Amino acid sequence: MAAPTADLEAALLDDKLVGQVLPDAKAMAGWEEEKRRVDTADHAVTCTAAKPCAGKPLSASVRFSSGDVVTRFIVETLPSRDAAKNRLKETYTSYAAGPFKKLDTPVLGSESQAFQGPLAEGEGVGIVVRSGTVVASVTTEGGPVDVAATRRFAVMLVQRIEQAQAGRTPDAGPGPA
């Protein structure tokens, strides 16, 4: 599966669509969904059907588990590519300031970087990616370090972001193991 590489200017500011960008039970078959939320980017408001957050930058996250392994997906939408580039730099800096080492992996989305180091559930892998106006990350932890699995999940997330940016319903799943 080819890695997605679009650098679209489309801003994803609709909370329902951003919620769909996050993988669902179908995409993560065999994994248990534990936590899912979409907030305004400043985390002041949690978006719900009764309290939608359309038109604002958003932050969305979901956590899945399978045995001891935990996978987290985080999506941050920004109003422009420049704002997303700045957020990506901030995220890289936060990893670089900690006990993480950079991993040499092919680029995903517009730009990306993989890291390995201690996460909440033990040694893990984090891949941070910018796809146009969106900064996203995927982390896996709690089992044997598995860069290939983390990358498969990151490719899926970028594909889902790009589907949303192109006006399609996000439905990409992970590629074969």
ABEGO torsion letter per residue (X at the ends): XBBBABBBABBBABAAAAAAABBBAAAABGBBBABBBBBBAAGABBBBAABBABGBBBBBBBBBBBEABBBBBBBBBBABAAAAAAAAAAAAAAAAABABBBBBBBBBEABBBBBBEBBAAEBBBBBBBBBEABBBBBBBBGBBBBAAAAAAAAAAAAAAAAAAAAGBBBABBBBBX
